[in-house]
Every structure is written in structure tokens, then in C-alpha cells.
Amino acid sequence: MSAAAALFLSIGGASAALAADPSPNSSAAAAQLCTDLNQLRSDATALAGLNPSSATKDQVKSAYNDVRDGWDAVSKSTAQWSAAQKDAVKSAADGLKKTWDDLPDNSTGAEAAAKLKPQAQMLDSAVKSARTGLKCPG
């Protein structure tokens, strides 16, 4: 698990991407950010929705990897959005990463799903708020 976790967020890289200047076509960039946020929220909801009593370690790892990939896409966006929105999503993603990193290597799927669920829910909430602030469709 720690190898996958190491790939998740590099604080400097994510911060630099989030602070990037807006693209020349900001409405296209904003639309892409909304699309990426929608996917990240969907992935976070799927991770939070894993049933701790039946989730396998592979299912938890796959769901976590989907969230990690979704965050990577969001962090690379060049659309402008408020610092508070960026910070809330980044903080929630960092919290999920820390929880993932802190999981013992011998964690069962049930243990991992139970520990990751609250962090995934926080990420879902932060993404929802960012989408609202950006006036993303849907």
C-alpha cells in the first residue's frame, strides 16, 4: 500500500499546480476543472461507500487509487478558483492520504475501508462545496 500512497500527493507539486495562472481560455479550463471535480467526487463517494464488512483489500486499494488519480487531475487544473476552495479540497485530500499512509501493511479490507470512510466523506464534502463555488453544472 505504501508504494501506491507515495504516488498520491506531492505537496509541492499539488500546490504549484493549484497556484498556476489561469489558462488563456478560462471557461474551457473551468469546465475541465468541473469535470475533474465531478470525477473526484464520484471516486470519493465510491471509496466512502465501501462496506467495511465485505470490502476486500484489493477493492479498497482500487477505490483509493481512483481517488488519487482524480486528485491528480484536479491538482493539474489551471482554472482559477478561490483559495478557500483549493485549501479545503487539498486539506481533505491530504487527510485521506495521511490515513492511507498510516494504515498498517497487514490491514484487512474491512479495517482499511472503515478508516478511510470518514476521510473520503470529508473529501466528498469539500469537492461538493468547490463545485458549488465554481457553479459547475449538474
C-alpha positions in Angstrom: 0.0 0.0 0.0 2.8 2.5 0.8 4.1 2.4 -2.7 0.7 3.4 -4.1 0.4 6.0 -1.3 3.8 7.5 -2.2 2.5 8.3 -5.6 -0.6 10.1 -4.3 0.2 13.7 -3.5 3.4 15.7 -3.5 2.6 18.7 -1.6 4.8 21.0 -3.6 3.6 19.7 -6.9 0.0 19.9 -6.0 0.4 23.4 -4.5 2.2 24.6 -7.6 -0.5 23.2 -9.9 -3.2 24.8 -7.8 -1.5 28.1 -7.9 -0.9 28.1 -11.6 -2.1 31.0 -13.7 -5.4 30.7 -15.4 -5.3 29.3 -19.0 -6.0 31.7 -21.9 -9.4 30.0 -22.3 -10.6 30.2 -18.7 -14.1 29.0 -19.5 -12.7 25.8 -21.0 -10.3 25.4 -18.1 -13.2 25.9 -15.6 -15.3 23.4 -17.5 -12.4 20.9 -17.3 -12.0 21.6 -13.6 -15.7 20.9 -13.1 -15.4 17.7 -15.0 -12.4 16.7 -12.9 -14.1 17.6 -9.6 -17.2 15.6 -10.6 -14.9 12.5 -11.2 -13.1 13.1 -7.9 -16.3 13.4 -6.0 -17.7 10.2 -7.7 -14.5 8.4 -6.7 -14.5 9.7 -3.1 -18.2 8.6 -2.8 -17.3 5.1 -4.1 -14.5 4.8 -1.6 -16.7 6.1 1.3 -19.4 3.7 0.2 -17.3 0.5 0.5 -18.9 -1.8 3.0 -16.3 -2.5 5.7 -17.8 -5.9 6.5 -17.3 -7.1 2.9 -14.7 -5.0 1.2 -11.5 -6.7 0.2 -8.1 -5.2 0.4 -7.9 -5.1 -3.4 -11.3 -3.3 -3.6 -10.1 -0.7 -1.1 -6.8 -0.2 -2.9 -8.5 0.2 -6.3 -11.0 2.7 -4.9 -8.2 4.7 -3.2 -6.2 4.6 -6.4 -9.2 6.1 -8.3 -9.4 8.9 -5.8 -5.6 9.5 -6.0 -5.9 9.7 -9.8 -8.9 12.0 -9.6 -7.0 14.3 -7.2 -4.0 14.3 -9.7 -6.3 15.6 -12.4 -7.9 18.3 -10.2 -4.5 19.4 -9.0 -3.3 19.9 -12.6 -6.1 22.2 -13.5 -5.3 25.7 -14.4 -8.7 27.2 -13.8 -8.9 29.9 -11.1 -10.9 29.1 -8.0 -10.9 30.6 -4.6 -8.0 29.9 -2.2 -10.5 28.7 0.4 -11.9 26.1 -2.1 -8.4 25.0 -3.1 -7.3 24.7 0.5 -10.4 22.7 1.6 -10.1 20.2 -1.2 -6.3 19.9 -0.7 -6.7 19.5 3.0 -9.3 16.8 2.6 -7.1 15.0 0.0 -4.1 15.3 2.3 -6.1 13.9 5.2 -7.1 10.9 3.1 -3.5 10.4 2.0 -2.3 10.5 5.6 -4.9 8.0 6.7 -3.9 5.7 3.8 -0.2 6.1 4.6 -0.9 5.3 8.3 -2.6 2.0 7.5 -0.6 -1.0 8.7 0.6 -3.1 5.8 -1.4 -6.1 7.2 -4.7 -4.1 7.4 -7.7 -6.1 6.1 -10.0 -4.6 3.6 -12.6 -4.1 6.3 -10.1 -2.2 8.5 -8.9 0.0 5.6 -12.5 0.8 4.4 -13.6 1.7 7.9 -10.6 4.0 8.5 -10.8 5.7 5.1 -14.5 6.3 5.0 -14.6 9.4 7.2 -11.7 11.0 5.2 -13.4 10.1 1.9 -16.6 11.7 3.1 -14.7 14.9 4.0 -13.2 15.0 0.6 -16.6 14.5 -1.0 -17.9 17.4 1.0 -15.0 19.7 0.1 -15.4 18.8 -3.6 -19.1 19.4 -3.5 -18.5 22.9 -1.9 -15.9 23.7 -4.6 -18.2 22.6 -7.4 -20.9 24.9 -5.9 -18.5 27.8 -5.7 -17.4 27.3 -9.3 -21.0 26.9 -10.4 -20.3 23.6 -12.1 -23.3 22.2 -13.9 -25.0 19.1 -12.5 
